[in-house]
Amino acid sequence: MVQSFSVVFLYWFYVFMKSASEN
């Protein structure tokens, strides 16, 4: 359960960084 949360957090972090680099 905790591990799944970590994966989701890392995924959103990746999306955030990707969108930040595009702008």
mmCIF file as gemmi writes it, N, C-alpha and C atoms, coordinates in Angstrom:
data_model
loop_
_atom_site.group_PDB
_atom_site.id
_atom_site.type_symbol
_atom_site.label_atom_id
_atom_site.label_alt_id
_atom_site.label_comp_id
_atom_site.label_asym_id
_atom_site.label_entity_id
_atom_site.label_seq_id
_atom_site.pdbx_PDB_ins_code
_atom_site.Cartn_x
_atom_site.Cartn_y
_atom_site.Cartn_z
_atom_site.occupancy
_atom_site.B_iso_or_equiv
_atom_site.pdbx_formal_charge
_atom_site.auth_seq_id
_atom_site.auth_asym_id
_atom_site.pdbx_PDB_model_num
ATOM 1 N N . MET Axp A 1 ? 0.848 -1.203 0 1 0 ? 1 A 1
ATOM 2 C CA . MET Axp A 1 ? 0 0 0 1 0 ? 1 A 1
ATOM 3 C C . MET Axp A 1 ? 0.879 1.248 0 1 0 ? 1 A 1
ATOM 4 N N . VAL Axp A 2 ? 1.86 1.269 0.883 1 0 ? 2 A 1
ATOM 5 C CA . VAL Axp A 2 ? 2.78 2.409 0.943 1 0 ? 2 A 1
ATOM 6 C C . VAL Axp A 2 ? 3.611 2.48 -0.33 1 0 ? 2 A 1
ATOM 7 N N . GLN Axp A 3 ? 3.984 1.299 -0.829 1 0 ? 3 A 1
ATOM 8 C CA . GLN Axp A 3 ? 4.805 1.255 -2.036 1 0 ? 3 A 1
ATOM 9 C C . GLN Axp A 3 ? 4.022 1.803 -3.23 1 0 ? 3 A 1
ATOM 10 N N . SER Axp A 4 ? 2.732 1.486 -3.289 1 0 ? 4 A 1
ATOM 11 C CA . SER Axp A 4 ? 1.894 1.979 -4.386 1 0 ? 4 A 1
ATOM 12 C C . SER Axp A 4 ? 1.802 3.5 -4.326 1 0 ? 4 A 1
ATOM 13 N N . PHE Axp A 5 ? 1.684 4.044 -3.125 1 0 ? 5 A 1
ATOM 14 C CA . PHE Axp A 5 ? 1.617 5.49 -2.95 1 0 ? 5 A 1
ATOM 15 C C . PHE Axp A 5 ? 2.898 6.147 -3.444 1 0 ? 5 A 1
ATOM 16 N N . SER Axp A 6 ? 4.026 5.51 -3.193 1 0 ? 6 A 1
ATOM 17 C CA . SER Axp A 6 ? 5.315 6.044 -3.63 1 0 ? 6 A 1
ATOM 18 C C . SER Axp A 6 ? 5.391 6.085 -5.148 1 0 ? 6 A 1
ATOM 19 N N . VAL Axp A 7 ? 4.854 5.048 -5.799 1 0 ? 7 A 1
ATOM 20 C CA . VAL Axp A 7 ? 4.87 5.002 -7.263 1 0 ? 7 A 1
ATOM 21 C C . VAL Axp A 7 ? 4.022 6.127 -7.836 1 0 ? 7 A 1
ATOM 22 N N . VAL Axp A 8 ? 2.86 6.344 -7.243 1 0 ? 8 A 1
ATOM 23 C CA . VAL Axp A 8 ? 1.974 7.413 -7.708 1 0 ? 8 A 1
ATOM 24 C C . VAL Axp A 8 ? 2.632 8.77 -7.499 1 0 ? 8 A 1
ATOM 25 N N . PHE Axp A 9 ? 3.285 8.945 -6.359 1 0 ? 9 A 1
ATOM 26 C CA . PHE Axp A 9 ? 3.963 10.206 -6.066 1 0 ? 9 A 1
ATOM 27 C C . PHE Axp A 9 ? 5.075 10.472 -7.068 1 0 ? 9 A 1
ATOM 28 N N . LEU Axp A 10 ? 5.871 9.447 -7.365 1 0 ? 10 A 1
ATOM 29 C CA . LEU Axp A 10 ? 6.961 9.601 -8.327 1 0 ? 10 A 1
ATOM 30 C C . LEU Axp A 10 ? 6.413 9.891 -9.717 1 0 ? 10 A 1
ATOM 31 N N . TYR Axp A 11 ? 5.285 9.281 -10.054 1 0 ? 11 A 1
ATOM 32 C CA . TYR Axp A 11 ? 4.669 9.509 -11.366 1 0 ? 11 A 1
ATOM 33 C C . TYR Axp A 11 ? 4.225 10.959 -11.507 1 0 ? 11 A 1
ATOM 34 N N . TRP Axp A 12 ? 3.542 11.472 -10.49 1 0 ? 12 A 1
ATOM 35 C CA . TRP Axp A 12 ? 3.091 12.857 -10.536 1 0 ? 12 A 1
ATOM 36 C C . TRP Axp A 12 ? 4.271 13.821 -10.522 1 0 ? 12 A 1
ATOM 37 N N . PHE Axp A 13 ? 5.329 13.461 -9.812 1 0 ? 13 A 1
ATOM 38 C CA . PHE Axp A 13 ? 6.526 14.3 -9.779 1 0 ? 13 A 1
ATOM 39 C C . PHE Axp A 13 ? 7.147 14.381 -11.165 1 0 ? 13 A 1
ATOM 40 N N . TYR Axp A 14 ? 7.169 13.239 -11.869 1 0 ? 14 A 1
ATOM 41 C CA . TYR Axp A 14 ? 7.707 13.181 -13.224 1 0 ? 14 A 1
ATOM 42 C C . TYR Axp A 14 ? 6.863 14.035 -14.16 1 0 ? 14 A 1
ATOM 43 N N . VAL Axp A 15 ? 5.557 13.926 -14.056 1 0 ? 15 A 1
ATOM 44 C CA . VAL Axp A 15 ? 4.654 14.709 -14.908 1 0 ? 15 A 1
ATOM 45 C C . VAL Axp A 15 ? 4.83 16.2 -14.629 1 0 ? 15 A 1
ATOM 46 N N . PHE Axp A 16 ? 4.975 16.548 -13.348 1 0 ? 16 A 1
ATOM 47 C CA . PHE Axp A 16 ? 5.149 17.95 -12.976 1 0 ? 16 A 1
ATOM 48 C C . PHE Axp A 16 ? 6.44 18.515 -13.556 1 0 ? 16 A 1
ATOM 49 N N . MET Axp A 17 ? 7.518 17.778 -13.441 1 0 ? 17 A 1
ATOM 50 C CA . MET Axp A 17 ? 8.807 18.228 -13.958 1 0 ? 17 A 1
ATOM 51 C C . MET Axp A 17 ? 8.776 18.314 -15.478 1 0 ? 17 A 1
ATOM 52 N N . LYS Axp A 18 ? 8.095 17.367 -16.118 1 0 ? 18 A 1
ATOM 53 C CA . LYS Axp A 18 ? 8.003 17.358 -17.576 1 0 ? 18 A 1
ATOM 54 C C . LYS Axp A 18 ? 7.24 18.586 -18.063 1 0 ? 18 A 1
ATOM 55 N N . SER Axp A 19 ? 6.116 18.89 -17.428 1 0 ? 19 A 1
ATOM 56 C CA . SER Axp A 19 ? 5.316 20.039 -17.834 1 0 ? 19 A 1
ATOM 57 C C . SER Axp A 19 ? 6.045 21.342 -17.514 1 0 ? 19 A 1
ATOM 58 N N . ALA Axp A 20 ? 6.808 21.35 -16.432 1 0 ? 20 A 1
ATOM 59 C CA . ALA Axp A 20 ? 7.549 22.548 -16.047 1 0 ? 20 A 1
ATOM 60 C C . ALA Axp A 20 ? 8.66 22.835 -17.053 1 0 ? 20 A 1
ATOM 61 N N . SER Axp A 21 ? 9.272 21.798 -17.576 1 0 ? 21 A 1
ATOM 62 C CA . SER Axp A 21 ? 10.365 21.979 -18.535 1 0 ? 21 A 1
ATOM 63 C C . SER Axp A 21 ? 9.832 22.415 -19.891 1 0 ? 21 A 1
ATOM 64 N N . GLU Axp A 22 ? 8.593 22.059 -20.193 1 0 ? 22 A 1
ATOM 65 C CA . GLU Axp A 22 ? 8.01 22.428 -21.484 1 0 ? 22 A 1
ATOM 66 C C . GLU Axp A 22 ? 7.632 23.9 -21.502 1 0 ? 22 A 1
ATOM 67 N N . ASN Axp A 23 ? 7.225 24.432 -20.346 1 0 ? 23 A 1
ATOM 68 C CA . ASN Axp A 23 ? 6.813 25.837 -20.297 1 0 ? 23 A 1
ATOM 69 C C . ASN Axp A 23 ? 8.014 26.76 -20.171 1 0 ? 23 A 1
